[in-house]
């Protein structure tokens, strides 16, 4: 229930109801032709992230903000890791409707089996989203803060570095998906089958029925809001899309597959295939439009350093709008067409929590291909070797559409004629900036349940996968979702989710007690089964950034205005230590270190962040010397074990008991180490067993589950 704060006192609640209905009509037209029509409707309705207790509101604490719907105190975010406040994700009213109309036709003629069909899927999203409704104060501390360099000390003095606030915002998103396909499964010979297919898909850009979206186009003046800053456009402007982006209608998806039995004896099979598959663009794009200026209030305020001896007490927390000279745009109100963006408090445009969409966004697509060989090597036992690969293109990620013009301290959109400096902040934009590639070798050895001479009935599955996924960004809301504007391929490396090795052995063994003790009582000796599962996986990639915060005015070490992307400098080879022993790192700290933190350095990068030297000296520009995802976290080995017994009471009644042992050996399954370079526990592992959502996850300590079932 604690979705944001990592200190007690801020519980959240919520619920979601799901409604689902489906109608299917199947018509056998002839012995060789069948048609199936289906209609499905789904509705989700609920509310998330509702404060679980009543706490003082901003006005009760003397904080001069006026939220659209105050539900608690403002949130507090500290660079050192502490967070306080209710979840920024609500309270959010979740309402969406999905309808699916589909028809599939099957026709068998000779050696061909034809399939054709279409689908039409309209979607409605009527969410009411309270995102950061109470606002949040950020304290950067030694991550680029302007005050004492201690984030908690700055809090005690009432000196935040940034304040962010959003409105209560209804959403009225509409979209639809259309698809049609044709497929021919052709049995060329008894031992060879080919599958050929073509599919067309179209997903309409997500449209807000009230026109509450916007786009960017350098140098173009809006005709809808005539006083809007140049370059910011809205639905109805000649060069702006009506929704999130212009339509992409070029989504043709061919596919091909084959299955070949070389000898025709049913003991060997060679299969392969290739296909093009399109993604449906996430609803996240319109979700980020929701609640943005000028349609609703918005604030992203940055606070200046204090003078050496301030004459009066800071009002940065008590009156953040007054302190920054920015008009308070809350509570929200409908905008007039001649709206003065500056007087309304909507400048600068952009900043934290505001996302744009590239108006020429294309649909991401993937080429998938595979080749496998299966061979029966002995009765009931099959060996399989497979190559599986994919190449993904035009994947969505984030980039700043408004970087600093290299060599200057001015952002791109502020260089438009007639636009004052500081009119635009950074402009995070969904764009087709990422590509990915995956290759893997998979080996499998499978034995069907069958009798052995002495050990009874045994079946098992062994699988091993060696693979590698590479990308330059791993998707929105992932750890690495952004690319540098001037160098999209800067961080190409292992994907955030890449697993190099994965091994799994699962078996079923009907214990032969009845055979070993043939004269024993059958109800006692029969029905025992053992289910062991042993798995191993290599560690996930780890990343260490320099811990620098992004602001509207700092170009940073890259001189492009993206210091949050800068990795640490690697000053010596990374040395790994014994996790289970308390060791003394070379920085003088002691703890359960996974790696020596002294291998990483950020002081020189912090200096570039503060002195802007990289702006005028290209030789100093850097994203740090450590590559993205350059090393990995701890491996994990796990053993799960289940033993059960089924007793036949009568022909129609059975009684089953079983015991499940998750992490049966109680082997420590370590979490990843702390990779926040500014943290006092940087490089250390501080936790093992993590139970997620009450399920038997792969990081938890041993859990024993006992159960019984009576069947009649």
N, C-alpha and C positions, 0 to 999 in steps of 0.2 A: 504493500500500500504506500510505501515511501518512494515516490517516483522522481524526486529531484534532490531534496535535502539529504545530506549524509550525516546529519545530527538529528536527535529525536525531536518530536513535537510537531511534525507537519504531515500527518496522515492524509491520504486521499482515498476517495471511494468512487464507485460508479457501477454501471450495469450496461449490458447490451442484450437486446432481444432479437432473435433471428426468426424470420418467417419465410417459409419456402413452400412452393407448390409446383407440380408438374403434370402435364397432360400429354399422353403419347397415343398416337393412332397409327397402327401398322396394318397395311393392306397388301395381301398377297394377290397380285394382279394375274400372275400365271405361275406355273411351276418354276419358271426361270427369272421372274421379275418380282421384286418386293419394294414397297415404298413405306418409309416411316416419317411421320410428321410429329414434331414435338414442340410444345410451348412450356417454358419454365419462367416462373416469376420468383424473385427473391427480394426481401426487404429487411434492412437492418435498422434498428432504432434503439438508441440508448444515450447515455451520457457518461463522459469519462473525466477523471481528474477533478472530482468535486472535493473541496476541502472537508476533511473529516471532523474538524473541530472549529469552534468559533474563536478567532483571534483578532486583535485590534487591526483596524484598517489604517491606511496611510494618514488620514486626517486626525485619527486618534493619537498618532505618534508624532504629530507636528510636521509631517512631510507634505509639502505644498504641491500635490498632484491631484488630478480629478479624474480617476478612471471611469470608463463607460459603465463598468459593473464591478465595484470594489468587492473582493471576496476574501481579502486578508492583507497582511503586510507586504510591502515590496520584497522581492527576492534579493538575495545577496550572493554574489559569486566572487570567490577568492582565487587568485592565480595559484596559490599553494595547494588548492584542492578542495577546500571546504565550501559547502553550499548550504544555504538556509532559505526556507520558504516553501510554499506549496508548489505543486507541479506547474510549470509554465504552459502545459498542454491543455489547460481547461480552467473552469468547467466548460466542456465542449459538448453540444448536443449533436449526436451522430444520427443522421437520417439519410439513407440512400436506397434507391430502387434500381433493380436490374431486371430486364426482360430479355428472354432469348427465344427467338423464332428460328426453327431449323427444319430442314427437310433433306432426307437422304434416299437415294434411289439406287437399287442394286439390280444388275442384269447379268445373267450368266449365259454365255454363248460359246459353245465349243470349248476351246482351251483358254478363253478369256473370261475374266470376271470383272465387269465394269462397275464402277461406283461414281456417283456424282451427287452433288448437294450444294446447299447454300445455308447461310445463317445471317440473321439480322439481330443485332443486340443493342438496343438503346439503353442509356444509363443516365440516371438523375442523382445529383448530390445536393442535398439541402441542409448541409451541416451549418451549425451556428458555432463559430470557433472563437473562443476566448484565449488567445495566445498572448502570453505575457501581459495579461489584463491589468495586473497590479504593478507592472514595471519591474526592472531589476537594476540594481547598482553593482557595477563591476569594480573590483580593486585589483589592479595589475601587480602591485608590489614590485618584486625584482624581475618581473617579466615585461618591463617597459613602462612601469608606473612613473608618475611625475612628482611623487612626494617622498616619503621616507624610505622607499624600497622594501617596506615590510607591510604586506597587504592588511594584516590584522591591526597593526598600529594605525594605518590610514583609516580603517573603519572606526576605531575609537576616537579619532580626531575629526570624523565626518568628512573625509576627503576621498571620495570615489574618483575613478578615472573616467567612467562612462556610465550613462543611464539610458536604458532602452525601455520603450513602452509601446504596446499595441492595443487595438480596440476590441470591442465585442463586434464580431463581423459575420453576418450571414453570407452563405455561399449558395449560388443557384447555377451549378455547373450542369451542362448538358453535352452529351457526346453520343456517338453511335459507332458500331463496328459492323462492317459488311464483309462477308467472305463467301467465296464459291470455289469449288474444286472439281477435278475430274481425275480418276485413277483407273489404270488398267493393270490387273494382275494376270500376267500371261504365262501359262505353263508351256514353255517352249518344248521341253521334253520331259520324260518321266522324272529325270534327275535335275532339271534346271527350271527355275521360275524367275521371271523378271517382273519387277513392279515399277511402273512409270506413272508419274503424276504431276499435275500442275495446279497450283492454288493461287488465287488472287485475294488480297486483303486490302481493306481501306478502313482506317480509323480516323474519324473526323476530329479536327482540333477541338479541344475542350473550350466551350463557349459559356460565358456568364450571361444569363438572360438580361441582366441589368447593365451590361457593358462595362463592368468594373474590372478592366484589365488594361494593360499598357505595354508599350514596346519602345525600343531604342532605335533611333536612326540619326546618326551624326549630321548636324547641319540643317535639319528639317524642322520647321516651326509647325506646331499643332494648330489646326483650325477648329478643333472641338473646344479646347481650353486655350483661348487666344493668348493668355498671359503665362502659359506654362513655359518653363525653361526650354530653350531650343534643344531639339534632340529627343524630347520625351513626347511620345505619340499615344493616341487612344483610339478605340474602335470608332469608326466614322471618318478618321483622317485618311486621305487618299492613299498613302503609302503604308498604312498600318493594317494588320490582319484584324478580322472581326472577333477572333478568339485568341487563343494563346499563340498561334502561329499560322502560317499559310498552309493549305492542305498539301499533303504528299501522296500522290495517287499512282506512284510507280512501284507498287509492292507486289511483284510477281515472284512466286516461290516454286520453282521446279524441284523435283526430287526423283531419285532413282535408287533401286535396290535389287539385289539378286540373292538367290539361295541355290547352291550347287552341291550335289552329292557326287563327287568324281567317279566313284565305283558303282554307285547305284545300289549299294548293299545296306544303306541305312546306318552305317557305322561312322561315317565321316561327313562333315558339312562345312562348306566354306560360304560365308555370308559377307556381304558388304553393302555399303550404301552411301549416298550423298544427298544432301538436301539444303535448301535455303529456307530460313525461318525468320519471321519478322516479330519484333516485340511490339507491345502496345505501350505507347508512351504513358508514363506514370501520371496519376492524378496530382502528384506533388507539384507540378508546374502551376496549375491553377490554384492549388491550395496556398501557394506562396503569394499569389496575387491577392488572395482574400485578406481584407483588413488593411489595405495599404492606402496611402495618400494618393490623390486628393479625396478619395471616396470616404475615407475614415481618418480619424486622428492618428498621428504617428510621431514618435520622437526617438532620436538617437543622438544624445548629447555627449559632448566631450568637454572635460573641465581643464582649464589652463593651470599651469603651476602657480603656486602662490609666490608673492614677493618675499624677500628675505625676512622682513618684519611686518607682517600684515597688521593693519591698523584695527581691523574688526574681525570678529569670528566668522569663519567660513559659512556660507549659506548653501553650499553645494548639495547637501541632502535636504535641508529644510525648504529650499526654494530653488530647485534645479533649473527651472526655466528662466527665472529672474537672473540667476547666476551666470547663465550662458547667453542671455540676451535673445533667446529664441522664444517666440510666442507659443503659448500653450494651446495646442489644437484639440484638447479634450475638454468636455465630452464631444464625441464626433457629431457632425452635422452634414447634411447633403451639400455638395459643392455647387456654387454658381458657375456658369460658363465663363464669366469674366473674373474668376477667382484670382486674387493676388496671392501667389504661392508663398512669397516671402512674408507678407503680413499674416497669413494663416498659420505660419510656423512649419511649413512643409519643406523648407530648405535647411540643409542641403538635401538634394534628391539622393536616395540610396542609403547605404550604411548597413548596419547590422540587422539581420533578419529580413531584409528586403531582397527578393529574388526576381529576376527578369527571365524572359525566355527569348532565345534567338528566334526572330520571326520566320526565319528560313530553316527551322529545325526539321530534320529528316527522320524517318522512322529507323531506329537501329535494326540491324539484321546480322545474322550469323550463318556462316557456312559450317555445316556439321558433316563429318565423314568418319567411316569406321570400316574395319576389315577384321573378321574373326575366323578362326579355324577351330572346329570341335571334332574330337576323335574319341571313340570308345576304345580305351586301352585295355580293358578287361571287363568281364560281365558286370553290369550295373555301375561302372565307373567311367567317367568322362573327363578328359583333359581339354581345356579351352585356353587359347591364346588370342588376345585381341589388341588391335591398335585403335584408339579412339582419339579423335582430334577435332578441333574447331577453330575457326577464325572469325572474330567478331568485329564489326565495323560500325562507325557512327554511333558508338555508345554515348550516353549522356553523362556529362560531368559538369563541373562548375569552373568558370573562369571569370576574371574581373574584366568587364567591358570598358572600364574606365581606369586603366593603369596610369601611373605617372609617365609622361613623355620622357623617355630616357635622356638624361643630361639636364633635366629641369626639376623644379619642385611644383609643377603644375600638372593636374590630371587632364587626360585627353579631352573630355567633354567641356572642360573649362576653357579650352583653346578655341571654341566656336566664336565667331564674331558676335559681339554684343552680349556675351555671357560673362558675368563677373566671376572672378576667382573664388572658389569655395562654394559655387552653386551646386556642384555635384560631389558626392562622396564616392566610395568604391561601389561598383554596380555588379554584384554577383549574378551571373547569367547561366541558365541551362543551355548547353550547346553540345553539338556532336564533336566532342574534343577527345574522346577516348577510343582506343582500339585494344583488343585483347587476343591472345593466342594461347591455345591449350593443346598439349600432346601428352598421351599416356599409353603405357603398356600394361595390360591387365592379364593376369594368369589365374586360372581357376581349376580346381580339382574337385569334382563332385561325385559322391557315391550315394545312390538311392538306398533307401532302407532295404536291407537284405540280410539273410542269415549267414553267419559264419560258423565254422565247425565247432569252435569251443566258446566263443565270446557272445553268442546270441545275435540278435538283430542290431545292426549298426548302420548308420548313415551319417555322412559328414559333408561339409562344404568348406573348402579352403580357397581363399582369394587373396591376391596380392596386387596392388596397384602402384606403379611408379609413374608419377606425372608431374607436370610443371605448368602453372598458369602464369602468364606474363601480361601486364597491362601498364598503362601510365596513370590510371585512376580507377578505383574499384567500385564506383557507383555512388549515387547520392545517398547521404547519411552514413556512408562507410567512413572508416578512419581516414582514408585518403581519397577524397572525392573531388579535389581541385587540381587544376594544372596552371602553371605560370602562363600568363597571357602571351609573353614573347617567346616561350619555349615549351610547347605542349609536351614534347617528349623528354623533358628534363628528368622526370621521376619514373621513367620506364624501368620496371623491375618486377620482382615476384609480386603477385596479387596479394592483397591483405589476407585472403582466405586460402592461400596456396598450401597444399599438403603434398610433400614430396613422396612419402612412403605411407602406405596403409596396408596392414595385414590383419586378416580376420580368419579365425577357425571356429566353426560352429558344428556341433555334433549332437546326435541323438543316439543313445545307447539303451536298449531294453535289457536291463541287468538280468543275467541268466541264473538267478537264484533257484528257480524251479528246476533247471537242468542240473545245477550243482548239488541240490538237495532233493533228489527225485522222490524221496519218501516223506518229505516234509509236508506240512499243511498247505494246500494250494492257495487258500485265501491269503496266506502270509507271504508266500514266496513268489506269487505271480503279480504282474502289473507294475513292477518297479521300472522307472525310466530316469536316466540321468541326461541333463542338457547342459553341457559346458560351452561357454563362449569366451574365447580369448582374442583380444584385439590389441593392436599396437599402431600408433600413428606418430609421425615425426612432428616437430614443433611448428607452430605458426610463425610467420614473419613478424619481426619487431622493428619499430621505428623510433628514432629519437630526434625530436625537433629541438631547435634552440630555445624554445619557450618565449618567443617574442610576440607581443600582441599587435594586432593591426589597428591602425587609426586612420582617420581621413587625411592627416597631414604628414605622415612619416613615410618616406620612400623605402627605408630599410636597407639591409645589406645588398639586396638585388637591384636597388634603385627603381623598382617597378611598383612599389607599394604593397607588397605581399610578404611582409616579414613572418607571418604565421606559417608560411610554407618552408622557411629556411630550416635545414637540418643542422644538427650540431657538427662541429669539426671533429674528425677522428684524428687524434694526435698520437696514438700508439695502437698496436694490435689488440683486439678485444680478447681478454683472458677470462675464461670461465672457471668458476670455483665450485666446491662441493656445497650443494644447496642445503644439505641437512646439518652442516656444521656452521657455527658462528665464527666468522672470520673478520679480520681487520683489513679493510680496504686501504689502498695507498693514500686516500684522502683523510685518513685518521678515524673514519667511522667504523663501527662494528655492527654486524648483523648477518642475516642469512642471505648473502650475496649470490646472485646468479652470474653476474659479470662485474668486473672491476670498473667502477664509474670514472676512474681517472683516465680511461681511454677516450673520454669525450670532453670537449671544451666549448664554451659559449662566450667567454669574456670578450674575445676579439669581435665576435658578431654583435654583442650588445653595444660595444663601442661604435661600430658602424651604424647601428640602429640609432644611437644618440647623436652622432656628429655629422650624419649625412655625407660623409666623405666619399661614398660610392657614387653619389650623384655626379660629381665632376671628374672622378677618376675611374674610368671603365675597368682598369686592371684590378680594382678592389671589389668589383661586383661579384657576389657569390651566393649560392644557396647552401653553403656548408660543404665540407668534404665527405661527409658520410652519405652513402647512397641510400635511397629509399628501400626499406625492408631488407637491409643488408645482412641481418643475422636473425636467428630464430630462437623461440622460446623452448622450454623443456619438452622432451618427448613424453608420451603417455602410454603406459601399458596397463591393461585392465583385464580382470578375470571375473566373469559373472557365471553363476552356477545355479541350476535348478534341479531339484530331485523331487519326483512325484510318484504316487502310487494310486492306481485305479483298482478298486475292488468291485467285482460283479456280485451284487446281492441276489438278484434274480435276473431273468432274461431281459427285463425292462427297467431295472433299477441298478444304478451304479453310484459308488461313493468315491470321491477323489480328494486326496490331500496332497499338498505340495509346499515346498519351502524354496523361496527365491533368495539367493545371496548376491546382491549387487556389490561390486568391488569385494569379492569374497575373501581376498588375502589382506584386505584393509591396507593396501599399498598406497602410500601418499601420492596423490595425483596433483602435482603442483600447478597453481595458477601462474600466469605470466608475471614476470617481474615488473616493478614500477619503472616506467620509461620516461617519466616527467623529470627533466633534468634539473628543474628548480626545487624538486621535492627533497626533503631530508632523508627519504628512504630510497632514493634513486639507485637502481640496480638490485634492490632487494626483493625477495619473494616473501610476502607476509601472510599468505593464505593457501590452504589446500582445499579441503572439502567445500564445494559450493553447490548448494541445492537450488535448482532453478524451477520455479513453478510447481514444486512438490513432486517432480518426476525424478526418475533414477538417471541423472545425468552422468557425464563421464568425468566429473571432478569431485564427486561426493565421497565421504567415508563409507565404510561398509554399512549396508542397510540389509536387514533380514526381514523378509515378508512371509508370513504364514497364512495359508488359505485352505479352505475346504469347500467342496461342492457336491451336492446331492442331485443326481439326474434321474428323472423318472418319466 
